[in-house]
Amino acid sequence: MVVNTIKALINISIEKDKVYIKDTLLLLLFDIVNLLIQILFFKIIFMHFNIIKGFSFNEVIFIVITAQIIEILYNSFFMGGFSSMSSWVAMGKFDYFLLLPQHRELIMNLYEMSMKNLIEIIFPLLLLVKYNPFKYFWDIPLYIVFILLGLFVRYSFGYFIASLAIIYTRIDTLQMIENMLFTYSIFPYVIYKQMAKWIFVVIIPLGLIANIPFAYFNSHSLYLIFLAIIISSIYLILGKLIYIKFLKKYQSAGG
């Protein structure tokens, strides 16, 4: 069963992470400091303005927190596997996943998951208690749905980039650029103008990750829920189709 496979992969990750407990604590400290710096950055800006392009300080911080939670989930479950794709193809380990009797992609994508990274989510969740815009009790489960939809979009784009390794093998630099780009998902969508809006909202969905949840809780428009579902579905399908397309051109490295 899929659930048993995921449980097994989580247990393996936990056992590996126990060996590096000091690294886990240092990683947690680093990410807390990183998030505090981001908040301080916006705090300094809002010392001079109450509202910037219609966004208040609390609203901007909500976007930052949402983007951080999605990125932490992505880093915990998927980034390790996607980052390893190049080496798997080069050394022939990719063949191992293709020969698995079932759940090939699931195991491949979660193979290098890191539960220690998931600890980082504690601090953003604590900040969410202070800066959330929730008005109704059902806003909390809806927020979780938005987080998952944002994660699907982030996963799909990362999957697309990782799939390039099947043909081009060395894509480390491209993945580094991808991860750097998505650090800008913490910014309100109003920063994107003209061509930049088309590129960073439609092609590279930086402006969608955290801004759609914010837009919904600001207006409670059901249209935004359907929009988030449609967008995440499109990116999931595209990610899958691109992987299949590249897999047809795969040539085993042996080993």
N, C-alpha and C positions, 0 to 999 in steps of 0.2 A: 504493500500500500504506500501511497505517496506520503502520508503522515508519518509512517514508520521510518521511511527513508530520511525525511527531514529531521526527525528526532535523533536518528543515528548520526547524521552529519553535525547536529548541534552538540551532541555528547562528545564527538571527536574534537570539535573546536574547543569546548570547555576544557577537556583534558590537556590539549596543547597550550591553552592560555594559562593554565595553572603553573606551567613551567616558567612563564614570563610575567609573574605577578607584579614585579617591580616596574616593568615596562608599562603594564596596564595602568598603574597609579600615576606614572609620569605622563602618560598619554592623556589621562583624564584631566590632570592639572593643566597641561598645555592647551587643551580644547576649551577649558573653562576660561583661561586667560584670553584665548583668541576671541571667544564670544563676548567677554567683557570689553575688549578693545573695540569690537564692532559697535557695541552699545555706546561706549564712550565717544566714539567717532560721531555718531548721530546726536549724542547729547551736546557736544560742543557746537554742532551746527544749529541745533534748536535753542541754544542760548541766545541766539540773535534773531530767531524767527519763531513765532508760535505755530504757524502753519506754512508748509512748503508745498506748493502745487496741490493744495487741498488735503495734504496728509499731515496729521498731528504726530507728535513724538511717539505716543502710545501705539498708534496705527503702524508706524514704521517698524517699531520693535516687534510687534506681532508678526509682521512679514519676515523679519530677521529670524525670529524663533521658529516659525513654520519652515522656512528654508533650511534651517539648521537641523531640525528633526528629520526632515526628508533625507538630507545628505548623510546624517549619521546612520539611518537605516540602510541607505544604499551602501555606504562604506562597510557596514557590519556584515551584510549578507552577500553582496555582489561584487564589490570592487576588487577583492582579492582574486576571485576567479577570472574576472575580466583582465586584470593586470597580468595574470599568469598565462593568458592565452598565447602570447607570442612565444614564450619559452616552451609551452606544451607542443606547439606546432613544430618548432625548430628541433626539439629533441625526440619527437615521435610519440610523446605521451598523449597527444590528442587522439591517436588511434585507440588508446585504451578506452576513452569515453565512447567512441563510436561503436565499440564492440560490446558494450554493456547490454544485457538483455532487455532492460527497461529503465525508464526515467533518465535517459541519457543526458538531456539538456539540463534537467533539474539538478542532477548530481554534479555536472560540470559547472553550472553557474554558482552552486552553493559550496563547491568543494573546498574553497579557501575562505569560507566565512569566518569571521572573527567575533566571538561573543564579547570579547573584552572591549571592543569598540562600542558596543551597545550601552556600556556603562555611562558613556558620555551624554546619553539622552536625559539623564537625571536633572542636570542643571537647566537645560531649556524648558523642561516640564515644570520646574519650580518657578521659573520666570513667567511661564504661561499662566500660572495661577494669578499673577499680578496684572499681566497685560492682555488677558483674553477679552474679546468683545462679546462674549456669549450673553444672550438675553433670555434664552429658553432652555429648559432641561435637555431637549433633543438636539441642541447645538453641539453638545459634546460628542455623541456618536456620529453626527454629521461631520464634525471636524476630523474624526478618525478616518471616515470615508474619504475626505479630501486629501488627507495625508497619504493614504494608500494609492489614490489616483495620481497624485503627484509623484509618488515613488514609482508607479508603473511607467510614467513618462520618463523619469530619470533613468530607470532601468533599461527602457527600450533604446534610448539614445546611447547609453553605455554599451549595450549589446551590439548595436550597429557598429560602433567603433571597434569593439573587440573582434567582431566577425571579419574585419579587414585583415586580421592576422592570418586567416586561413589562406589568403592569397599573397599578401605582402610581407608576412612574417614579422618584421620589426616595425611595430607601431607605437613604441614607447613614447616618443616625442608627441605624437598625435594624442595619445591618451593623457599626457601631461597637460597639453593645451585644453583638452576637453574638461578635465577636472578644474583647471584654473578658470575657465569660462563660467562654470556653474557656481563658482563662489560669488558671482555677480547676481545670482538669483535672489539675493537679499534686498535688492533695490526695488522701489516702487516702479511699476511699469511706465509711469509718466516720463522717466528719464530717456526712454527710447523715442526717437523722432524719425519720421519719414522712412528712409531705407533701413535704418537701424531697427525700427519697430518691426518691419517685415522679416529681417534676418533673425532677430533675437526673441521674437514672439512666435513666429510661424515655423521657420526652418530650424533654428536652434532654440528650444522652448525655455529660455532663461526666464522670460517675463511671465510664464504661466505657472511655474512650480508653486510659488507662494502667493502670487497675486490673485488667482482665482478664489482661493479660500477667503482671502481678505475681502474681495469684492462681494462675495456672498454674505458674509457676516455684517457687511456694511449696508447691504440692501435687502437681504433675505429673498432674493429673486430665485425662484425655482429654475429659471432658465439657465442659471450658472451651474447648477448641479448637472443638468443634462449636457451642458457644454463640456464640463470637466470629464464626464463619462465618455462622450464622443471623442474628445481629444486623446484621452488615455488609450481608448480602444484603437484609434487610428495608429498611434505610435507603437502599441503592442503588436498589431498586425504587421506594420512596416518592419519592425525589428525582426519578427519571425521570418517574413518573406526574404529579407536581405540575407539572413543567416542561411536559409535554404539555398538561395541563389549562389552564395559563395561556396557553400559546402559541395555543390555539384562540380566545382572547379578545383576541389582539394586534391593534392597529390601527396601521398604519405611520405613522411621523412624517414620512416623505418625506425629502428632503435628499440 
